Amino acid sequence: MTVAGSLNVAAAILLLAAAASAAPIQSEPDGSLHASAAQLQAAVSKTVNGQVNAALPTGPGGATVLIVRRDTTGDVEVHDKLCDVLVAQTGKASILIGGKVTGNHQVAPGEWRGGKIIGGALYDFSPGDVVWIPAGLPHLILVKSPSVTYLAMKFAKGVSPK
């Protein structure tokens, strides 16, 4: 093995060790939360069927915060009672928002998946970008890079993160 090859192997071992040692994400006793970038990435390091998400502790109040990684384009989603705020972390995607959905099905009360969006607006979604999607508005994340990672914050309709 060459010196460069040995250095690459050593670097890979260090990265794996760092990922494995990332502490689980949990709230502090006072209810606050600090999650490092390494913890967030470790939480979504392995996808199943092209996607993985991990919930972050948020305490009372009804908000849900997820770290999400997609390796493939997802399904069309419509949330009857939840608004989404998405914040891109890594990778590139496009988000199709709005229009009319055909062929979707209900997967839980107020939650619809699948089908096709006809019309809508297409937006680029790259690290640092933020998207607000009101309840009831169809949306679809189209993965453009090998994977995209983002924070998804879900709020009840009528509640905004001010």
Accessible surface in RSA format (square Angstrom, percent):
REM  Atomic radii and reference values for relative SASA: ProtOr
REM  Chains: A
REM  Algorithm: Lee & Richards
REM  Probe-radius: 1.40
REM  Slices: 20
REM RES _ NUM      All-atoms   Total-Side   Main-Chain    Non-polar    All polar
REM                ABS   REL    ABS   REL    ABS   REL    ABS   REL    ABS   REL
RES MET A   1   179.81  93.1  89.10  59.0  90.71 216.0  99.24  84.4  80.57 106.7
RES THR A   2    97.06  69.0  87.36  88.6   9.70  23.1  87.09 117.0   9.97  15.1
RES VAL A   3   118.62  78.1 112.52 101.9   6.11  14.7 115.01  99.9   3.61   9.8
RES ALA A   4    64.54  59.3  58.69  90.6   5.85  13.3  61.54  86.7   3.00   8.0
RES GLY A   5    20.81  25.7   0.00   N/A  20.81  25.7  19.35  53.1   1.46   3.3
RES SER A   6    52.78  44.6  47.34  63.2   5.43  12.5  31.29  66.6  21.49  30.1
RES LEU A   7   116.89  65.1 113.15  80.9   3.74   9.4 113.52  79.7   3.37   9.1
RES ASN A   8   105.00  72.4  98.61  95.3   6.40  15.4  24.31  58.5  80.70  78.0
RES VAL A   9    70.69  46.5  67.81  61.4   2.89   7.0  70.58  61.3   0.11   0.3
RES ALA A  10    47.73  43.9  43.20  66.7   4.53  10.3  46.75  65.8   0.98   2.6
RES ALA A  11    50.07  46.0  45.90  70.8   4.17   9.5  49.05  69.1   1.02   2.7
RES ALA A  12    48.58  44.7  44.47  68.6   4.12   9.4  47.90  67.5   0.68   1.8
RES ILE A  13   105.73  60.2 104.52  77.9   1.21   2.9 105.00  75.6   0.72   2.0
RES LEU A  14   127.93  71.2 123.66  88.5   4.28  10.7 123.96  87.1   3.97  10.7
RES LEU A  15   130.08  72.4 125.53  89.8   4.55  11.4 126.12  88.6   3.96  10.7
RES LEU A  16   128.58  71.6 125.15  89.5   3.42   8.6 125.84  88.4   2.74   7.4
RES ALA A  17    55.72  51.2  44.30  68.4  11.42  26.0  52.61  74.1   3.11   8.2
RES ALA A  18    55.28  50.8  45.57  70.3   9.70  22.1  51.31  72.3   3.96  10.5
RES ALA A  19    47.78  43.9  36.69  56.6  11.09  25.2  41.33  58.2   6.45  17.1
RES ALA A  20    90.82  83.5  51.63  79.7  39.19  89.2  63.77  89.8  27.05  71.7
RES SER A  21    88.87  75.1  56.57  75.5  32.30  74.4  50.02 106.5  38.85  54.4
RES ALA A  22    26.92  24.7   1.35   2.1  25.57  58.2  10.66  15.0  16.25  43.1
RES ALA A  23    58.86  54.1  48.50  74.8  10.36  23.6  53.00  74.6   5.87  15.5
RES PRO A  24   100.88  73.5  87.35  79.6  13.53  49.2  98.32  81.2   2.56  15.9
RES ILE A  25    34.43  19.6  11.34   8.5  23.09  55.7  11.82   8.5  22.61  61.4
RES GLN A  26   120.33  67.3 113.98  83.3   6.35  15.1  31.93  68.0  88.40  67.0
RES SER A  27    46.75  39.5  26.25  35.0  20.50  47.2  19.80  42.2  26.95  37.8
RES GLU A  28    86.94  49.9  81.62  61.8   5.32  12.7  20.91  40.4  66.03  53.9
RES PRO A  29   144.08 105.0  99.73  90.9  44.35 161.2 113.57  93.8  30.51 189.6
RES ASP A  30   119.97  84.0  78.16  77.8  41.81  98.9  50.46 118.8  69.51  69.3
RES GLY A  31    53.35  65.8   0.00   N/A  53.35  65.8  31.38  86.1  21.97  49.2
RES SER A  32    57.46  48.6  45.77  61.1  11.70  26.9  46.98 100.0  10.48  14.7
RES LEU A  33    64.04  35.7  30.76  22.0  33.28  83.7  31.61  22.2  32.43  87.3
RES HIS A  34   136.36  74.5 123.85  86.1  12.51  32.0  86.38  89.0  49.98  58.2
RES ALA A  35    26.09  24.0   5.30   8.2  20.78  47.3   5.30   7.5  20.78  55.1
RES SER A  36    39.20  33.1  34.57  46.1   4.64  10.7  34.31  73.1   4.89   6.9
RES ALA A  37    77.06  70.9  66.17 102.1  10.90  24.8  68.65  96.7   8.42  22.3
RES ALA A  38    58.36  53.7  45.40  70.1  12.96  29.5  53.81  75.8   4.54  12.0
RES GLN A  39    26.69  14.9  24.25  17.7   2.44   5.8   6.75  14.4  19.94  15.1
RES LEU A  40    19.74  11.0  19.74  14.1   0.00   0.0  19.74  13.9   0.00   0.0
RES GLN A  41    71.29  39.9  68.27  49.9   3.02   7.2  41.71  88.8  29.58  22.4
RES ALA A  42    31.75  29.2  15.26  23.5  16.49  37.5  17.96  25.3  13.78  36.5
RES ALA A  43    38.12  35.1  10.55  16.3  27.57  62.7  23.51  33.1  14.61  38.7
RES VAL A  44     0.70   0.5   0.35   0.3   0.35   0.8   0.48   0.4   0.22   0.6
RES SER A  45    62.50  52.8  43.29  57.8  19.21  44.3  30.28  64.5  32.21  45.1
RES LYS A  46   168.19  82.0 157.71  96.8  10.47  24.9 103.51  93.2  64.68  68.9
RES THR A  47    37.74  26.8  13.19  13.4  24.55  58.5   0.00   0.0  37.74  57.1
RES VAL A  48   110.46  72.7 100.75  91.2   9.71  23.4 104.46  90.8   6.00  16.3
RES ASN A  49   149.55 103.1 107.83 104.2  41.72 100.5  40.52  97.5 109.03 105.4
RES GLY A  50    11.58  14.3   0.00   N/A  11.58  14.3   4.69  12.9   6.89  15.4
RES GLN A  51    61.00  34.1  54.89  40.1   6.12  14.6  16.35  34.8  44.65  33.9
RES VAL A  52    31.77  20.9  25.91  23.5   5.85  14.1  31.77  27.6   0.00   0.0
RES ASN A  53    70.01  48.3  49.03  47.4  20.98  50.5   0.14   0.3  69.87  67.5
RES ALA A  54    26.43  24.3  20.67  31.9   5.76  13.1  26.43  37.2   0.00   0.0
RES ALA A  55    74.07  68.1  47.15  72.8  26.92  61.2  47.15  66.4  26.92  71.3
RES LEU A  56    17.01   9.5  10.10   7.2   6.91  17.4  10.75   7.5   6.27  16.9
RES PRO A  57    44.65  32.5  28.58  26.1  16.08  58.4  40.98  33.8   3.68  22.9
RES THR A  58    59.17  42.1  23.73  24.1  35.45  84.5  21.90  29.4  37.28  56.4
RES GLY A  59    51.01  62.9   0.00   N/A  51.01  62.9  31.64  86.8  19.36  43.4
RES PRO A  60   143.35 104.5 110.24 100.5  33.11 120.4 122.58 101.2  20.77 129.1
RES GLY A  61    80.05  98.7   0.00   N/A  80.05  98.7  40.03 109.8  40.02  89.6
RES GLY A  62    60.39  74.5   0.00   N/A  60.39  74.5  41.18 113.0  19.21  43.0
RES ALA A  63    33.72  31.0  24.57  37.9   9.15  20.8  25.13  35.4   8.59  22.7
RES THR A  64    55.63  39.6  53.57  54.3   2.06   4.9  25.89  34.8  29.74  45.0
RES VAL A  65    26.92  17.7  26.75  24.2   0.17   0.4  26.75  23.2   0.17   0.5
RES LEU A  66    27.02  15.0  27.02  19.3   0.00   0.0  27.02  19.0   0.00   0.0
RES ILE A  67     0.26   0.1   0.26   0.2   0.00   0.0   0.26   0.2   0.00   0.0
RES VAL A  68     5.33   3.5   5.33   4.8   0.00   0.0   5.33   4.6   0.00   0.0
RES ARG A  69    53.36  22.4  53.36  27.2   0.00   0.0   8.35  11.4  45.01  27.3
RES ARG A  70    11.56   4.9  11.56   5.9   0.00   0.0   0.07   0.1  11.48   7.0
RES ASP A  71    43.39  30.4  28.02  27.9  15.37  36.3  16.76  39.4  26.63  26.6
RES THR A  72    75.19  53.5  70.31  71.3   4.88  11.6  64.90  87.2  10.29  15.6
RES THR A  73    60.51  43.0  38.89  39.4  21.61  51.5  27.05  36.3  33.46  50.6
RES GLY A  74    19.71  24.3   0.00   N/A  19.71  24.3  10.37  28.5   9.33  20.9
RES ASP A  75    84.61  59.3  76.35  76.0   8.26  19.5   7.47  17.6  77.13  76.9
RES VAL A  76     4.74   3.1   3.54   3.2   1.19   2.9   3.54   3.1   1.19   3.2
RES GLU A  77    26.08  15.0  25.97  19.6   0.11   0.3   2.68   5.2  23.40  19.1
RES VAL A  78    16.10  10.6  16.10  14.6   0.00   0.0  16.10  14.0   0.00   0.0
RES HIS A  79     4.38   2.4   3.74   2.6   0.64   1.6   3.63   3.7   0.75   0.9
RES ASP A  80    58.49  41.0  49.95  49.7   8.54  20.2  17.15  40.4  41.33  41.2
RES LYS A  81   150.80  73.6 149.51  91.7   1.29   3.1  92.63  83.4  58.17  62.0
RES LEU A  82    54.03  30.1  53.08  38.0   0.95   2.4  53.08  37.3   0.95   2.6
RES CYS A  83     7.03   5.3   7.03   7.8   0.00   0.0   0.00   0.0   7.03   7.6
RES ASP A  84     2.88   2.0   2.62   2.6   0.26   0.6   0.11   0.3   2.77   2.8
RES VAL A  85    15.63  10.3  15.63  14.1   0.00   0.0  15.63  13.6   0.00   0.0
RES LEU A  86     4.81   2.7   4.81   3.4   0.00   0.0   4.81   3.4   0.00   0.0
RES VAL A  87    29.93  19.7  29.93  27.1   0.00   0.0  29.93  26.0   0.00   0.0
RES ALA A  88     2.03   1.9   0.00   0.0   2.03   4.6   0.00   0.0   2.03   5.4
RES GLN A  89    61.37  34.3  43.95  32.1  17.42  41.5   5.78  12.3  55.59  42.2
RES THR A  90    59.13  42.1  57.48  58.3   1.65   3.9  53.76  72.2   5.37   8.1
RES GLY A  91    22.68  28.0   0.00   N/A  22.68  28.0  14.57  40.0   8.11  18.2
RES LYS A  92   113.06  55.2 113.06  69.4   0.00   0.0  74.12  66.7  38.95  41.5
RES ALA A  93     1.15   1.1   0.00   0.0   1.15   2.6   0.00   0.0   1.15   3.0
RES SER A  94     8.72   7.4   8.72  11.6   0.00   0.0   2.68   5.7   6.05   8.5
RES ILE A  95     0.06   0.0   0.06   0.0   0.00   0.0   0.06   0.0   0.00   0.0
RES LEU A  96    31.09  17.3  31.09  22.2   0.00   0.0  31.09  21.8   0.00   0.0
RES ILE A  97    18.01  10.2  14.38  10.7   3.63   8.8  14.38  10.4   3.63   9.9
RES GLY A  98     8.58  10.6   0.00   N/A   8.58  10.6   8.58  23.5   0.00   0.0
RES GLY A  99    43.84  54.1   0.00   N/A  43.84  54.1  15.99  43.9  27.85  62.4
RES LYS A 100   147.74  72.1 143.90  88.3   3.83   9.1  93.91  84.5  53.82  57.3
RES VAL A 101    29.38  19.3   7.68   7.0  21.70  52.3   7.68   6.7  21.70  58.9
RES THR A 102    62.94  44.8  57.02  57.8   5.93  14.1  49.61  66.6  13.34  20.2
RES GLY A 103    69.44  85.6   0.00   N/A  69.44  85.6  38.85 106.6  30.60  68.5
RES ASN A 104    46.26  31.9  26.60  25.7  19.66  47.3   0.29   0.7  45.97  44.4
RES HIS A 105   103.78  56.7 100.57  69.9   3.21   8.2  77.53  79.9  26.25  30.5
RES GLN A 106    93.30  52.2  66.87  48.9  26.44  62.9  17.30  36.8  76.00  57.6
RES VAL A 107    77.22  50.8  39.96  36.2  37.26  89.8  47.24  41.0  29.98  81.3
RES ALA A 108    43.82  40.3  35.18  54.3   8.64  19.6  43.42  61.1   0.40   1.1
RES PRO A 109   129.83  94.6 109.12  99.5  20.71  75.3 112.87  93.2  16.97 105.4
RES GLY A 110    14.10  17.4   0.00   N/A  14.10  17.4   8.98  24.6   5.12  11.5
RES GLU A 111    30.55  17.5  30.55  23.1   0.00   0.0  22.64  43.8   7.91   6.5
RES TRP A 112    77.14  31.0  76.58  37.1   0.57   1.3  73.66  39.3   3.48   5.6
RES ARG A 113    62.49  26.2  62.24  31.7   0.26   0.6  14.41  19.7  48.09  29.1
RES GLY A 114    11.84  14.6   0.00   N/A  11.84  14.6  11.84  32.5   0.00   0.0
RES GLY A 115    42.84  52.8   0.00   N/A  42.84  52.8  12.60  34.6  30.24  67.7
RES LYS A 116   139.95  68.3 137.59  84.4   2.36   5.6  83.26  74.9  56.69  60.4
RES ILE A 117    12.90   7.3   0.05   0.0  12.85  31.0   0.05   0.0  12.85  34.9
RES ILE A 118    99.38  56.6  92.11  68.6   7.27  17.5  95.33  68.6   4.05  11.0
RES GLY A 119    51.44  63.4   0.00   N/A  51.44  63.4  37.20 102.1  14.24  31.9
RES GLY A 120    43.37  53.5   0.00   N/A  43.37  53.5   8.52  23.4  34.84  78.0
RES ALA A 121    43.18  39.7  36.17  55.8   7.00  15.9  42.58  60.0   0.60   1.6
RES LEU A 122   112.77  62.8  81.47  58.3  31.31  78.7  81.47  57.2  31.31  84.3
RES TYR A 123   109.68  51.2 105.82  60.2   3.86  10.0  73.79  55.5  35.89  44.2
RES ASP A 124   102.07  71.5  85.04  84.6  17.03  40.3  23.99  56.5  78.08  77.9
RES PHE A 125     0.12   0.1   0.05   0.0   0.08   0.2   0.05   0.0   0.08   0.2
RES SER A 126    26.99  22.8  26.99  36.0   0.00   0.0  17.55  37.4   9.44  13.2
RES PRO A 127    73.59  53.6  51.10  46.6  22.50  81.8  51.67  42.7  21.92 136.3
RES GLY A 128    58.07  71.6   0.00   N/A  58.07  71.6  35.33  96.9  22.74  50.9
RES ASP A 129    53.50  37.5  48.43  48.2   5.07  12.0  14.16  33.3  39.34  39.2
RES VAL A 130    96.05  63.2  66.34  60.1  29.71  71.6  66.34  57.6  29.71  80.6
RES VAL A 131    18.59  12.2  14.92  13.5   3.67   8.9  18.59  16.2   0.00   0.0
RES TRP A 132   105.25  42.2  86.03  41.6  19.22  45.1  71.93  38.4  33.31  54.0
RES ILE A 133     1.72   1.0   1.24   0.9   0.47   1.1   1.24   0.9   0.47   1.3
RES PRO A 134    56.79  41.4  55.22  50.3   1.57   5.7  55.22  45.6   1.57   9.8
RES ALA A 135    18.31  16.8   0.46   0.7  17.86  40.6   1.07   1.5  17.24  45.7
RES GLY A 136    40.67  50.2   0.00   N/A  40.67  50.2  20.96  57.5  19.71  44.1
RES LEU A 137    60.87  33.9  60.33  43.2   0.54   1.4  60.38  42.4   0.49   1.3
RES PRO A 138    11.94   8.7  11.94  10.9   0.00   0.0  11.94   9.9   0.00   0.0
RES HIS A 139     6.08   3.3   5.92   4.1   0.16   0.4   5.42   5.6   0.66   0.8
RES LEU A 140    24.89  13.9  23.76  17.0   1.14   2.9  24.89  17.5   0.00   0.0
RES ILE A 141     9.95   5.7   7.26   5.4   2.68   6.5   7.26   5.2   2.68   7.3
RES LEU A 142    54.30  30.2  54.30  38.8   0.00   0.0  54.30  38.1   0.00   0.0
RES VAL A 143    27.41  18.0   4.46   4.0  22.95  55.3   4.46   3.9  22.95  62.2
RES LYS A 144   122.96  60.0  83.21  51.1  39.76  94.7  60.47  54.4  62.49  66.6
RES SER A 145    29.95  25.3  17.74  23.7  12.21  28.1  24.14  51.4   5.81   8.1
RES PRO A 146   127.16  92.7 105.87  96.5  21.29  77.4 118.96  98.2   8.20  51.0
RES SER A 147    30.44  25.7  26.50  35.4   3.94   9.1   2.99   6.4  27.45  38.5
RES VAL A 148     0.00   0.0   0.00   0.0   0.00   0.0   0.00   0.0   0.00   0.0
RES THR A 149     1.81   1.3   1.81   1.8   0.00   0.0   0.00   0.0   1.81   2.7
RES TYR A 150     6.27   2.9   6.27   3.6   0.00   0.0   1.68   1.3   4.58   5.6
RES LEU A 151    34.13  19.0  34.13  24.4   0.00   0.0  34.13  24.0   0.00   0.0
RES ALA A 152     4.24   3.9   4.24   6.5   0.00   0.0   4.24   6.0   0.00   0.0
RES MET A 153    40.23  20.8  40.23  26.6   0.00   0.0   9.81   8.3  30.42  40.3
RES LYS A 154    30.92  15.1  30.69  18.8   0.23   0.6  25.33  22.8   5.58   5.9
RES PHE A 155    27.01  13.5  26.53  16.4   0.49   1.3  27.01  16.4   0.00   0.0
RES ALA A 156    47.94  44.1  44.90  69.3   3.03   6.9  44.90  63.2   3.03   8.0
RES LYS A 157   139.35  68.0 119.36  73.2  20.00  47.6  68.46  61.6  70.89  75.5
RES GLY A 158    82.47 101.7   0.00   N/A  82.47 101.7  43.11 118.3  39.36  88.2
RES VAL A 159    83.26  54.8  77.65  70.3   5.62  13.5  81.50  70.8   1.76   4.8
RES SER A 160    50.71  42.9  33.62  44.9  17.09  39.4  27.90  59.4  22.81  32.0
RES PRO A 161    71.90  52.4  36.54  33.3  35.36 128.5  47.57  39.3  24.33 151.2
RES LYS A 162   226.69 110.6 149.79  91.9  76.90 183.1 126.91 114.2  99.78 106.3
END  Absolute sums over single chains surface
CHAIN  1 A     9403.5       7052.4       2351.1       6155.6       3247.9
END  Absolute sums over all chains
TOTAL          9403.5       7052.4       2351.1       6155.6       3247.9
